[in-house]
């Protein structure tokens, strides 16, 4: 078996996508101290990126220490994290993920598939296939027939309390929900993580799992236009509400 793996080319022994949902991954980070940082304290910018033959960037992750040692960046520190956590973070910034790049077990995960995997859904299930576009594109966003309470009511209350949020959309993506968030212009680094954590807390309490709510940063205009073309915002900050900086400095 080992000989077969050594002879196999990149991707020839790739696992199915549904086999990755409950996996633990090793994610290289931008340091070489020999330590393993706390993954919960790191943003996506701290993760190492790879570049494919076309010059396109991707987030890299590995399934085992020996694979990281052989195919990963030499001497790099890494963090251990649940695959679904990585998929969720990658989805928030719309970056594709490559598992075990260069190895026989290499798997390329397009940005459009990430919301399903982050929600624990096999993207090749018949119902998921109907809910998304062809591999490599964004999942099809749909206007919900209704937003159940108290989930919708509590979500709106939290958004009103978050000075970082200018507008937010709440849509369906397959069997899960997706919240697209547009931050105010004066938002600072790390504000999106704070918003995502608050919205996930609402999902955990009222949907039973934060996995049922993917929170997406809409700083990219093209991505924001997709949400806006699907439906009107679920939440719009009212005129007269204090901005983030005015709250921070008492303005």
Secondary structure, 3 states (H helix, E strand, C coil): CHHHHHHCCCCCCCCCHHHHCCCEEEEEECCCCCCCCCHHHCCHHHECEEECCCCCEEEEEECCHHHHHHHCCCCCCEEEEEHHHHHHHHHHCCCCEEECCCCCCCEEECHHHHHHHHCCCCCCCHHHHHHECCCCCCECCECCCCCCCCHHHHHHHHHHHCCCEEEEEEEEECCEEEEEEEECCCCCCCHHHHHHHHHHHHHHHHCCCHHHEEEEECCCHHHHHHHHHHCCCCEECCCCCCCHHHHHCCC
